[in-house]
């Protein structure tokens, strides 16, 4: 397929549904693509076993699934989905097909990639938490100074990785699913909570988790994914404490963690952690003592509820 045909295809994609575009683009031709570093953070790396299985499959049957690309300019095709397949094909000099999807801009590409990962069954809870947090932070940033953290109908389109402007009356028919459109007055985290079927507090905690992890991992994408995939173990509480330190202290802890897989907080932070853990243990023992009494009196039940509330508050802190 010539470059002119590729360009014409992207023009026609604004007038056709994604299914129609797939029908149009049947030819499989290798097209040079560009990999952007800033998009790699949305691609969970495969472990060695998964990568070997994928490579064996491609060597046996070829690259059956097209790479999804964004034609940013006439000559430039940005890789959006299929990074592992692309690397294997380049390694063995194999051909691959490309599917050009229309995206408004780089933010639109990131929205698609986040939604794509969140929609996969094998995505871990930690990865989902991180991606929801990134998504929420991005929407907050996009709407800063334009109505204070509001979720609009256009955001619904972006969130689901779509790049087609949908008429309100055609919404359900074109998407083939029931889509709840938020009123302009609805808070972003409430809408995201509905979309991802979690609580509003979870979305807010996800944002903090993503912010703390980004701050700790810095530019080290491999470190970030090793933490998300639990190859390197670090608690959210430790990430929270580390985020409050200076850049120099964070860098020192990061380097030690990569070398030893252990977190060494400054002494004053370690003392705070020990004190907090002792208080938490004392609270749990109080609750345990009350619950062991059978049957519980009314005043004991109320006391147990108060202690349980205190525990939940400590967990959210």
C-alpha positions as CSV (number, residue, x, y, z in Angstrom):
1,X,0.0,0.0,0.0
2,X,1.6,3.3,-1.1
3,X,2.1,6.2,1.2
4,X,-0.6,8.1,-0.6
5,X,-3.1,5.3,0.1
6,X,-2.1,5.3,3.8
7,X,-2.7,9.0,4.0
8,X,-6.1,8.6,2.2
9,X,-7.0,5.9,4.6
10,X,-6.5,8.1,7.6
11,X,-8.7,10.7,6.0
12,X,-11.5,8.3,5.4
13,X,-11.3,6.9,9.0
14,X,-13.0,10.0,10.3
15,X,-16.0,9.0,8.2
16,X,-16.1,5.3,9.1
17,X,-16.4,3.3,12.2
18,X,-13.4,1.3,13.4
19,X,-14.9,-1.9,12.1
20,X,-15.3,-0.4,8.7
21,X,-11.7,0.8,8.8
22,X,-10.6,-2.8,9.6
23,X,-12.5,-4.0,6.5
24,X,-10.9,-1.4,4.3
25,X,-7.4,-2.1,5.4
26,X,-7.0,-5.8,4.5
27,X,-3.5,-5.6,2.8
28,X,-0.6,-6.6,5.0
29,X,2.5,-4.5,4.3
30,X,5.4,-3.8,6.5
31,X,5.6,-0.1,7.4
32,X,8.4,1.5,9.4
33,X,7.2,2.8,12.7
34,X,8.5,5.0,15.4
35,X,8.6,4.1,19.1
36,X,8.2,7.0,21.5
37,X,9.9,6.6,24.9
38,X,7.1,8.4,26.8
39,X,4.6,5.8,25.6
40,X,6.7,2.8,26.9
41,X,5.4,3.5,30.5
42,X,2.0,2.2,29.3
43,X,3.4,-1.1,28.1
44,X,3.8,-3.8,30.8
45,X,6.9,-5.8,30.0
46,X,6.5,-9.5,29.4
47,X,8.4,-11.9,31.6
48,X,11.0,-14.2,29.9
49,X,8.5,-17.1,29.6
50,X,5.7,-15.0,28.1
51,X,8.2,-13.4,25.7
52,X,9.5,-16.8,24.5
53,X,6.0,-18.1,24.0
54,X,5.1,-15.1,21.8
55,X,8.4,-15.4,19.9
56,X,7.8,-19.1,19.2
57,X,4.2,-18.3,18.0
58,X,5.4,-15.6,15.6
59,X,8.2,-17.7,14.2
60,X,5.7,-20.6,13.6
61,X,2.7,-18.7,12.3
62,X,3.9,-15.2,11.5
63,X,2.7,-11.9,13.1
64,X,-1.0,-12.6,12.8
65,X,-2.2,-9.4,14.6
66,X,-1.6,-6.0,13.1
67,X,0.4,-3.4,14.9
68,X,-1.7,-0.4,15.8
69,X,-0.1,2.9,14.7
70,X,-0.9,6.6,14.8
71,X,0.0,8.6,11.7
72,X,1.2,11.8,13.3
73,X,2.5,13.2,10.0
74,X,2.5,12.1,6.4
75,X,5.8,10.2,6.9
76,X,5.7,9.4,10.7
77,X,3.8,6.4,12.1
78,X,3.9,6.1,15.9
79,X,3.6,2.6,17.4
80,X,0.7,2.5,19.8
81,X,0.0,-1.2,20.4
82,X,2.2,-4.3,19.5
83,X,5.6,-3.3,20.9
84,X,6.7,-6.9,21.8
85,X,5.5,-8.2,18.4
86,X,7.3,-5.4,16.6
87,X,10.6,-6.1,18.4
88,X,10.4,-9.9,17.6
89,X,9.6,-9.2,13.9
90,X,12.5,-6.8,13.6
91,X,14.8,-9.3,15.4
92,X,14.0,-12.0,12.8
93,X,13.4,-9.7,9.8
94,X,9.8,-10.7,9.6
95,X,7.0,-8.7,7.9
96,X,4.1,-7.4,10.0
97,X,0.8,-5.7,9.2
98,X,-0.2,-2.2,10.4
99,X,-3.5,-0.8,11.3
100,X,-3.7,3.0,11.3
101,X,-6.1,4.4,13.9
102,X,-7.1,8.0,14.0
103,X,-6.0,9.9,17.1
104,X,-6.4,13.6,17.8
105,X,-3.1,14.0,19.5
106,X,-0.6,12.4,21.8
107,X,-2.9,12.6,24.8
108,X,-5.5,10.8,22.8
109,X,-3.0,8.0,22.2
110,X,-2.2,7.8,25.9
111,X,-5.9,7.5,26.7
112,X,-6.3,4.6,24.3
113,X,-3.2,2.8,25.7
114,X,-4.4,3.2,29.3
115,X,-7.9,2.0,28.5
116,X,-6.5,-0.9,26.5
117,X,-4.4,-2.1,29.5
118,X,-7.2,-1.6,31.9
119,X,-9.5,-3.7,29.7
120,X,-7.2,-6.8,29.7
121,X,-8.1,-9.7,32.0
122,X,-4.5,-10.4,33.1
123,X,-3.8,-6.9,34.2
124,X,-2.8,-7.0,37.9
125,X,-4.5,-5.0,40.6
126,X,-1.3,-3.0,41.2
127,X,-1.1,-2.0,37.5
128,X,-4.8,-1.1,37.4
129,X,-4.4,1.0,40.4
130,X,-1.4,2.8,38.9
131,X,-3.1,3.4,35.5
132,X,-6.3,4.7,37.1
133,X,-4.2,7.1,39.1
134,X,-2.4,8.3,36.0
135,X,-5.7,8.7,34.2
136,X,-7.3,10.7,37.1
137,X,-4.2,13.0,37.4
138,X,-4.3,13.6,33.6
139,X,-7.9,14.6,33.6
140,X,-7.4,16.9,36.6
141,X,-4.5,18.6,34.8
142,X,-6.5,18.9,31.6
143,X,-9.3,20.7,33.4
144,X,-7.3,22.9,35.7
145,X,-8.7,26.4,35.5
146,X,-11.7,25.3,33.3
147,X,-14.3,24.4,35.8
148,X,-12.4,22.7,38.6
149,X,-12.1,19.0,38.1
150,X,-15.2,18.4,36.0
151,X,-15.8,15.4,33.8
152,X,-17.4,16.3,30.4
153,X,-18.9,14.3,27.6
154,X,-15.7,14.6,25.5
155,X,-13.8,13.1,28.4
156,X,-16.1,10.0,28.1
157,X,-15.0,9.6,24.5
158,X,-11.3,9.9,25.5
159,X,-11.6,7.6,28.5
160,X,-12.8,4.7,26.4
161,X,-10.0,5.1,23.8
162,X,-12.3,6.3,21.1
163,X,-11.4,8.9,18.6
164,X,-14.8,9.4,16.9
165,X,-17.0,12.3,17.7
166,X,-20.4,10.8,18.7
167,X,-23.7,12.5,18.3
168,X,-25.7,12.3,21.5
169,X,-28.7,10.6,19.8
170,X,-26.4,8.0,18.1
171,X,-24.4,7.3,21.3
172,X,-25.8,3.9,22.2
173,X,-26.3,2.6,18.7
174,X,-22.8,3.4,17.5
175,X,-20.9,2.1,20.5
176,X,-23.0,-1.0,20.9
177,X,-23.1,-0.6,24.7
178,X,-24.8,1.5,27.4
179,X,-22.6,4.5,28.2
180,X,-23.3,6.6,31.2
181,X,-22.6,10.3,30.3
182,X,-21.7,12.5,33.2
183,X,-23.3,15.8,33.8
184,X,-20.8,18.7,33.7
185,X,-21.2,19.1,37.5
186,X,-20.1,15.6,38.3
187,X,-16.6,15.3,39.8
188,X,-14.0,13.5,37.7
189,X,-13.1,10.9,40.3
190,X,-16.8,10.0,40.8
191,X,-17.2,9.3,37.1
192,X,-14.0,7.3,36.8
193,X,-15.1,5.3,39.8
194,X,-18.3,4.4,38.0
195,X,-16.5,3.5,34.8
196,X,-13.9,1.3,36.6
197,X,-16.4,-0.1,39.1
198,X,-14.4,1.0,42.2
199,X,-15.1,3.6,44.9
200,X,-14.3,7.3,44.6
201,X,-11.8,7.0,47.5
202,X,-10.1,4.3,45.5
203,X,-9.6,6.6,42.6
204,X,-8.1,9.3,44.8
205,X,-5.8,6.7,46.5
206,X,-4.8,5.5,43.1
207,X,-3.7,9.0,42.1
208,X,-1.6,9.2,45.2
209,X,0.0,5.8,44.6
210,X,0.8,6.7,41.0
211,X,2.3,10.0,42.0
212,X,4.4,8.4,44.8
213,X,5.6,5.6,42.5
214,X,6.5,8.0,39.7
215,X,8.5,10.1,42.2
216,X,10.4,7.2,43.6
217,X,11.1,5.4,40.2
218,X,12.0,8.7,38.4
219,X,13.1,8.0,34.9
220,X,13.7,4.4,35.6
221,X,10.8,2.7,33.7
222,X,12.1,-0.8,34.4
223,X,12.2,-0.1,38.1
224,X,8.6,1.1,38.0
225,X,7.3,-2.1,36.2
226,X,9.4,-4.3,38.5
227,X,7.6,-2.8,41.4
228,X,4.1,-3.0,39.8
229,X,4.8,-6.6,38.8
230,X,6.0,-7.4,42.4
231,X,9.4,-8.4,41.2
232,X,10.7,-5.8,43.7
233,X,8.6,-5.5,46.9
234,X,7.9,-2.1,48.4
235,X,4.8,-1.0,50.4
236,X,2.6,1.9,49.6
237,X,3.3,3.2,53.0
238,X,7.0,3.3,52.3
239,X,6.3,5.0,48.9
240,X,4.3,7.6,50.8
241,X,7.1,8.3,53.3
242,X,9.7,8.4,50.6
243,X,7.7,10.9,48.5
244,X,8.1,13.5,51.3
245,X,11.9,13.4,51.3
246,X,14.2,15.5,49.3
247,X,15.3,14.6,45.8
248,X,18.8,13.7,47.0
249,X,17.4,11.4,49.7
250,X,15.0,9.8,47.2
251,X,17.8,9.1,44.8
252,X,20.0,7.6,47.5
253,X,17.1,5.3,48.6
254,X,16.4,4.4,45.0
255,X,20.0,3.4,44.3
256,X,20.2,1.3,47.4
257,X,16.8,-0.4,46.7
258,X,17.9,-1.4,43.1
259,X,21.2,-2.8,44.6
260,X,19.8,-4.6,47.7
261,X,16.0,-4.8,47.1
262,X,15.6,-3.3,50.6
263,X,14.2,0.1,51.7
264,X,16.4,2.1,54.1
265,X,14.5,5.1,55.4
266,X,16.2,7.9,57.3
267,X,16.4,7.2,61.0
268,X,13.7,9.7,61.9
269,X,11.3,8.1,59.4
270,X,12.1,4.6,60.8
271,X,11.3,5.8,64.3
272,X,7.9,7.2,63.1
273,X,7.1,3.9,61.4
274,X,7.9,1.9,64.5
275,X,5.8,4.1,66.7
276,X,2.9,4.0,64.2
277,X,3.1,0.2,64.0
278,X,3.1,-0.1,67.8
279,X,0.0,2.1,68.1
280,X,-1.7,0.0,65.4
281,X,-0.9,-3.2,67.1
282,X,-2.2,-1.9,70.4
283,X,-5.5,-0.9,68.7
284,X,-5.9,-4.3,67.2
285,X,-5.3,-6.0,70.6
286,X,-8.0,-3.9,72.2
287,X,-10.5,-5.0,69.5
288,X,-9.5,-8.6,69.8
289,X,-10.0,-8.5,73.6
290,X,-13.5,-7.1,73.2
291,X,-14.5,-9.6,70.4
292,X,-13.4,-12.6,72.6
293,X,-16.1,-11.8,75.1
294,X,-19.3,-13.8,74.4
295,X,-22.0,-12.5,74.3
296,X,-21.0,-8.9,73.7
297,X,-22.9,-6.2,75.7
298,X,-24.3,-3.2,73.9
299,X,-21.6,-0.9,75.2
300,X,-18.9,-3.4,74.1
301,X,-20.3,-3.6,70.6
302,X,-20.2,0.2,70.4
303,X,-16.6,0.2,71.6
304,X,-15.7,-2.4,69.1
305,X,-17.3,-0.3,66.3
306,X,-15.3,2.8,67.4
307,X,-12.0,0.8,67.4
308,X,-12.8,-0.7,64.0
309,X,-13.5,2.8,62.7
310,X,-10.1,3.9,64.1
311,X,-8.4,1.0,62.3
312,X,-10.0,1.8,59.0
313,X,-8.9,5.5,59.4
314,X,-5.3,4.3,60.0
315,X,-5.5,2.1,56.9
316,X,-6.6,5.1,54.8
317,X,-4.0,7.4,56.3
